[in-house]
């Protein structure tokens, strides 16, 4: 999903620049943007009281 999302929505179907270092930079910047978007979405969900975690948080009894 992440690679497909990058390819379709963040212009990684074709490299914008030429040269290995420039393409690596383009891919890295795209990954940073994707992670920031995910982080912002999770933060906005947390503000309304929805906490998405990969494990169950047990209340202290």
PDB file as gemmi writes it, atoms N, CA and C in Angstrom:
CRYST1    1.000    1.000    1.000  90.00  90.00  90.00 P 1                      
ATOM      1  N   UNK A   1       0.820  -1.190   0.000  1.00  0.00           N  
ATOM      2  CA  UNK A   1       0.000   0.000   0.000  1.00  0.00           C  
ATOM      3  C   UNK A   1       0.866   1.256   0.000  1.00  0.00           C  
ATOM      4  N   UNK A   2       1.903   1.280   0.808  1.00  0.00           N  
ATOM      5  CA  UNK A   2       2.725   2.471   0.915  1.00  0.00           C  
ATOM      6  C   UNK A   2       3.440   2.777  -0.396  1.00  0.00           C  
ATOM      7  N   UNK A   3       4.014   1.750  -1.036  1.00  0.00           N  
ATOM      8  CA  UNK A   3       4.698   1.980  -2.305  1.00  0.00           C  
ATOM      9  C   UNK A   3       3.704   2.406  -3.377  1.00  0.00           C  
ATOM     10  N   UNK A   4       2.551   1.751  -3.419  1.00  0.00           N  
ATOM     11  CA  UNK A   4       1.530   2.119  -4.400  1.00  0.00           C  
ATOM     12  C   UNK A   4       1.053   3.541  -4.163  1.00  0.00           C  
ATOM     13  N   UNK A   5       0.874   3.904  -2.914  1.00  0.00           N  
ATOM     14  CA  UNK A   5       0.464   5.265  -2.569  1.00  0.00           C  
ATOM     15  C   UNK A   5       1.524   6.265  -3.022  1.00  0.00           C  
ATOM     16  N   UNK A   6       2.788   5.935  -2.773  1.00  0.00           N  
ATOM     17  CA  UNK A   6       3.881   6.818  -3.195  1.00  0.00           C  
ATOM     18  C   UNK A   6       3.905   6.979  -4.704  1.00  0.00           C  
ATOM     19  N   UNK A   7       3.735   5.871  -5.370  1.00  0.00           N  
ATOM     20  CA  UNK A   7       3.813   5.883  -6.824  1.00  0.00           C  
ATOM     21  C   UNK A   7       2.681   6.689  -7.439  1.00  0.00           C  
ATOM     22  N   UNK A   8       1.481   6.476  -6.965  1.00  0.00           N  
ATOM     23  CA  UNK A   8       0.326   7.116  -7.580  1.00  0.00           C  
ATOM     24  C   UNK A   8       0.084   8.543  -7.106  1.00  0.00           C  
ATOM     25  N   UNK A   9       0.246   8.791  -5.815  1.00  0.00           N  
ATOM     26  CA  UNK A   9      -0.142  10.085  -5.269  1.00  0.00           C  
ATOM     27  C   UNK A   9       1.018  11.047  -5.007  1.00  0.00           C  
ATOM     28  N   UNK A  10       2.244  10.546  -5.057  1.00  0.00           N  
ATOM     29  CA  UNK A  10       3.390  11.404  -4.763  1.00  0.00           C  
ATOM     30  C   UNK A  10       4.421  11.391  -5.891  1.00  0.00           C  
ATOM     31  N   UNK A  11       3.980  11.111  -7.081  1.00  0.00           N  
ATOM     32  CA  UNK A  11       4.812  11.233  -8.288  1.00  0.00           C  
ATOM     33  C   UNK A  11       6.082  10.394  -8.275  1.00  0.00           C  
ATOM     34  N   UNK A  12       6.008   9.174  -7.765  1.00  0.00           N  
ATOM     35  CA  UNK A  12       7.184   8.312  -7.833  1.00  0.00           C  
ATOM     36  C   UNK A  12       7.093   7.299  -8.971  1.00  0.00           C  
ATOM     37  N   UNK A  13       6.132   7.483  -9.842  1.00  0.00           N  
ATOM     38  CA  UNK A  13       6.064   6.612 -11.012  1.00  0.00           C  
ATOM     39  C   UNK A  13       7.317   6.802 -11.860  1.00  0.00           C  
ATOM     40  N   UNK A  14       7.724   8.041 -11.997  1.00  0.00           N  
ATOM     41  CA  UNK A  14       8.941   8.383 -12.733  1.00  0.00           C  
ATOM     42  C   UNK A  14       9.780   9.305 -11.868  1.00  0.00           C  
ATOM     43  N   UNK A  15      11.083   9.174 -11.969  1.00  0.00           N  
ATOM     44  CA  UNK A  15      11.970  10.053 -11.206  1.00  0.00           C  
ATOM     45  C   UNK A  15      11.896  11.464 -11.786  1.00  0.00           C  
ATOM     46  N   UNK A  16      11.806  12.418 -10.917  1.00  0.00           N  
ATOM     47  CA  UNK A  16      11.744  13.816 -11.338  1.00  0.00           C  
ATOM     48  C   UNK A  16      13.129  14.321 -11.718  1.00  0.00           C  
ATOM     49  N   UNK A  17      14.147  13.770 -11.049  1.00  0.00           N  
ATOM     50  CA  UNK A  17      15.526  14.224 -11.264  1.00  0.00           C  
ATOM     51  C   UNK A  17      16.355  13.090 -11.839  1.00  0.00           C  
ATOM     52  N   UNK A  18      17.555  13.380 -12.248  1.00  0.00           N  
ATOM     53  CA  UNK A  18      18.468  12.374 -12.785  1.00  0.00           C  
ATOM     54  C   UNK A  18      19.655  12.208 -11.854  1.00  0.00           C  
ATOM     55  N   UNK A  19      20.130  10.984 -11.763  1.00  0.00           N  
ATOM     56  CA  UNK A  19      21.266  10.690 -10.896  1.00  0.00           C  
ATOM     57  C   UNK A  19      20.796   9.962  -9.648  1.00  0.00           C  
ATOM     58  N   UNK A  20      21.603   9.015  -9.212  1.00  0.00           N  
ATOM     59  CA  UNK A  20      21.229   8.168  -8.086  1.00  0.00           C  
ATOM     60  C   UNK A  20      20.990   8.988  -6.831  1.00  0.00           C  
ATOM     61  N   UNK A  21      21.876   9.910  -6.517  1.00  0.00           N  
ATOM     62  CA  UNK A  21      21.746  10.689  -5.287  1.00  0.00           C  
ATOM     63  C   UNK A  21      20.484  11.547  -5.301  1.00  0.00           C  
ATOM     64  N   UNK A  22      20.167  12.149  -6.429  1.00  0.00           N  
ATOM     65  CA  UNK A  22      18.973  12.992  -6.513  1.00  0.00           C  
ATOM     66  C   UNK A  22      17.696  12.165  -6.408  1.00  0.00           C  
ATOM     67  N   UNK A  23      17.690  10.976  -6.996  1.00  0.00           N  
ATOM     68  CA  UNK A  23      16.517  10.100  -6.903  1.00  0.00           C  
ATOM     69  C   UNK A  23      16.360   9.602  -5.468  1.00  0.00           C  
ATOM     70  N   UNK A  24      17.472   9.261  -4.813  1.00  0.00           N  
ATOM     71  CA  UNK A  24      17.404   8.850  -3.406  1.00  0.00           C  
ATOM     72  C   UNK A  24      16.813   9.965  -2.558  1.00  0.00           C  
ATOM     73  N   UNK A  25      17.216  11.194  -2.830  1.00  0.00           N  
ATOM     74  CA  UNK A  25      16.687  12.333  -2.087  1.00  0.00           C  
ATOM     75  C   UNK A  25      15.192  12.486  -2.326  1.00  0.00           C  
ATOM     76  N   UNK A  26      14.749  12.315  -3.574  1.00  0.00           N  
ATOM     77  CA  UNK A  26      13.327  12.414  -3.895  1.00  0.00           C  
ATOM     78  C   UNK A  26      12.534  11.346  -3.135  1.00  0.00           C  
ATOM     79  N   UNK A  27      13.028  10.122  -3.111  1.00  0.00           N  
ATOM     80  CA  UNK A  27      12.336   9.027  -2.431  1.00  0.00           C  
ATOM     81  C   UNK A  27      12.314   9.273  -0.919  1.00  0.00           C  
ATOM     82  N   UNK A  28      13.428   9.732  -0.365  1.00  0.00           N  
ATOM     83  CA  UNK A  28      13.487  10.011   1.070  1.00  0.00           C  
ATOM     84  C   UNK A  28      12.511  11.122   1.454  1.00  0.00           C  
ATOM     85  N   UNK A  29      12.466  12.180   0.683  1.00  0.00           N  
ATOM     86  CA  UNK A  29      11.551  13.282   0.980  1.00  0.00           C  
ATOM     87  C   UNK A  29      10.099  12.821   0.894  1.00  0.00           C  
ATOM     88  N   UNK A  30       9.796  11.974  -0.077  1.00  0.00           N  
ATOM     89  CA  UNK A  30       8.440  11.442  -0.202  1.00  0.00           C  
ATOM     90  C   UNK A  30       8.084  10.598   1.020  1.00  0.00           C  
ATOM     91  N   UNK A  31       9.018   9.778   1.485  1.00  0.00           N  
ATOM     92  CA  UNK A  31       8.770   8.953   2.672  1.00  0.00           C  
ATOM     93  C   UNK A  31       8.555   9.832   3.910  1.00  0.00           C  
ATOM     94  N   UNK A  32       9.327  10.896   4.029  1.00  0.00           N  
ATOM     95  CA  UNK A  32       9.163  11.809   5.160  1.00  0.00           C  
ATOM     96  C   UNK A  32       7.779  12.436   5.131  1.00  0.00           C  
ATOM     97  N   UNK A  33       7.349  12.879   3.958  1.00  0.00           N  
ATOM     98  CA  UNK A  33       6.026  13.500   3.823  1.00  0.00           C  
ATOM     99  C   UNK A  33       4.926  12.500   4.180  1.00  0.00           C  
ATOM    100  N   UNK A  34       5.048  11.264   3.699  1.00  0.00           N  
ATOM    101  CA  UNK A  34       4.039  10.249   4.020  1.00  0.00           C  
ATOM    102  C   UNK A  34       3.964  10.004   5.520  1.00  0.00           C  
ATOM    103  N   UNK A  35       5.117   9.920   6.184  1.00  0.00           N  
ATOM    104  CA  UNK A  35       5.123   9.688   7.624  1.00  0.00           C  
ATOM    105  C   UNK A  35       4.546  10.879   8.379  1.00  0.00           C  
ATOM    106  N   UNK A  36       4.832  12.096   7.927  1.00  0.00           N  
ATOM    107  CA  UNK A  36       4.251  13.274   8.561  1.00  0.00           C  
ATOM    108  C   UNK A  36       2.730  13.298   8.408  1.00  0.00           C  
ATOM    109  N   UNK A  37       2.245  12.893   7.247  1.00  0.00           N  
ATOM    110  CA  UNK A  37       0.797  12.839   7.031  1.00  0.00           C  
ATOM    111  C   UNK A  37       0.151  11.807   7.959  1.00  0.00           C  
ATOM    112  N   UNK A  38       0.784  10.645   8.108  1.00  0.00           N  
ATOM    113  CA  UNK A  38       0.260   9.620   9.009  1.00  0.00           C  
ATOM    114  C   UNK A  38       0.271  10.119  10.452  1.00  0.00           C  
ATOM    115  N   UNK A  39       1.371  10.764  10.850  1.00  0.00           N  
ATOM    116  CA  UNK A  39       1.493  11.285  12.199  1.00  0.00           C  
ATOM    117  C   UNK A  39       0.425  12.332  12.478  1.00  0.00           C  
ATOM    118  N   UNK A  40       0.214  13.234  11.527  1.00  0.00           N  
ATOM    119  CA  UNK A  40      -0.793  14.287  11.707  1.00  0.00           C  
ATOM    120  C   UNK A  40      -2.190  13.681  11.843  1.00  0.00           C  
ATOM    121  N   UNK A  41      -2.475  12.657  11.060  1.00  0.00           N  
ATOM    122  CA  UNK A  41      -3.783  12.014  11.148  1.00  0.00           C  
ATOM    123  C   UNK A  41      -3.967  11.335  12.503  1.00  0.00           C  
ATOM    124  N   UNK A  42      -2.940  10.625  12.975  1.00  0.00           N  
ATOM    125  CA  UNK A  42      -3.025   9.978  14.278  1.00  0.00           C  
ATOM    126  C   UNK A  42      -3.182  11.006  15.397  1.00  0.00           C  
ATOM    127  N   UNK A  43      -2.459  12.112  15.303  1.00  0.00           N  
ATOM    128  CA  UNK A  43      -2.567  13.165  16.317  1.00  0.00           C  
ATOM    129  C   UNK A  43      -3.975  13.757  16.343  1.00  0.00           C  
ATOM    130  N   UNK A  44      -4.559  13.963  15.168  1.00  0.00           N  
ATOM    131  CA  UNK A  44      -5.904  14.528  15.136  1.00  0.00           C  
ATOM    132  C   UNK A  44      -6.920  13.541  15.707  1.00  0.00           C  
ATOM    133  N   UNK A  45      -6.709  12.249  15.477  1.00  0.00           N  
ATOM    134  CA  UNK A  45      -7.597  11.242  16.062  1.00  0.00           C  
ATOM    135  C   UNK A  45      -7.439  11.176  17.574  1.00  0.00           C  
ATOM    136  N   UNK A  46      -6.211  11.336  18.057  1.00  0.00           N  
ATOM    137  CA  UNK A  46      -5.977  11.316  19.499  1.00  0.00           C  
ATOM    138  C   UNK A  46      -6.657  12.503  20.177  1.00  0.00           C  
ATOM    139  N   UNK A  47      -6.719  13.627  19.502  1.00  0.00           N  
ATOM    140  CA  UNK A  47      -7.340  14.812  20.089  1.00  0.00           C  
ATOM    141  C   UNK A  47      -8.833  14.616  20.318  1.00  0.00           C  
ATOM    142  N   UNK A  48      -9.458  13.760  19.524  1.00  0.00           N  
ATOM    143  CA  UNK A  48     -10.887  13.507  19.718  1.00  0.00           C  
ATOM    144  C   UNK A  48     -11.125  12.265  20.576  1.00  0.00           C  
ATOM    145  N   UNK A  49     -10.031  11.699  21.111  1.00  0.00           N  
ATOM    146  CA  UNK A  49     -10.167  10.600  22.053  1.00  0.00           C  
ATOM    147  C   UNK A  49     -10.004   9.212  21.469  1.00  0.00           C  
ATOM    148  N   UNK A  50      -9.635   9.093  20.219  1.00  0.00           N  
ATOM    149  CA  UNK A  50      -9.430   7.786  19.599  1.00  0.00           C  
ATOM    150  C   UNK A  50      -7.937   7.501  19.558  1.00  0.00           C  
ATOM    151  N   UNK A  51      -7.524   6.428  20.221  1.00  0.00           N  
ATOM    152  CA  UNK A  51      -6.105   6.073  20.274  1.00  0.00           C  
ATOM    153  C   UNK A  51      -5.906   4.757  19.535  1.00  0.00           C  
ATOM    154  N   UNK A  52      -5.183   4.799  18.444  1.00  0.00           N  
ATOM    155  CA  UNK A  52      -4.902   3.596  17.672  1.00  0.00           C  
ATOM    156  C   UNK A  52      -3.534   3.070  18.076  1.00  0.00           C  
ATOM    157  N   UNK A  53      -3.496   1.848  18.588  1.00  0.00           N  
ATOM    158  CA  UNK A  53      -2.234   1.244  18.996  1.00  0.00           C  
ATOM    159  C   UNK A  53      -2.167  -0.171  18.451  1.00  0.00           C  
ATOM    160  N   UNK A  54      -0.962  -0.701  18.409  1.00  0.00           N  
ATOM    161  CA  UNK A  54      -0.785  -2.071  17.931  1.00  0.00           C  
ATOM    162  C   UNK A  54      -0.934  -3.087  19.055  1.00  0.00           C  
ATOM    163  N   UNK A  55      -1.091  -2.619  20.272  1.00  0.00           N  
ATOM    164  CA  UNK A  55      -1.287  -3.527  21.398  1.00  0.00           C  
ATOM    165  C   UNK A  55      -2.407  -2.986  22.298  1.00  0.00           C  
ATOM    166  N   UNK A  56      -2.943  -3.879  23.090  1.00  0.00           N  
ATOM    167  CA  UNK A  56      -4.055  -3.488  23.970  1.00  0.00           C  
ATOM    168  C   UNK A  56      -3.475  -2.878  25.239  1.00  0.00           C  
ATOM    169  N   UNK A  57      -3.989  -1.727  25.586  1.00  0.00           N  
ATOM    170  CA  UNK A  57      -3.560  -1.057  26.803  1.00  0.00           C  
ATOM    171  C   UNK A  57      -4.556  -1.410  27.899  1.00  0.00           C  
ATOM    172  N   UNK A  58      -4.067  -2.041  28.954  1.00  0.00           N  
ATOM    173  CA  UNK A  58      -4.949  -2.441  30.038  1.00  0.00           C  
ATOM    174  C   UNK A  58      -4.944  -1.359  31.105  1.00  0.00           C  
ATOM    175  N   UNK A  59      -6.118  -1.071  31.625  1.00  0.00           N  
ATOM    176  CA  UNK A  59      -6.238  -0.098  32.710  1.00  0.00           C  
ATOM    177  C   UNK A  59      -5.693  -0.714  33.998  1.00  0.00           C  
ATOM    178  N   UNK A  60      -5.139   0.124  34.831  1.00  0.00           N  
ATOM    179  CA  UNK A  60      -4.688  -0.343  36.144  1.00  0.00           C  
ATOM    180  C   UNK A  60      -5.888  -0.715  36.979  1.00  0.00           C  
ATOM    181  N   UNK A  61      -5.834  -1.873  37.586  1.00  0.00           N  
ATOM    182  CA  UNK A  61      -6.966  -2.334  38.400  1.00  0.00           C  
ATOM    183  C   UNK A  61      -6.621  -2.232  39.848  1.00  0.00           C  
TER     184      UNK A  61                                                      
END                                                                             
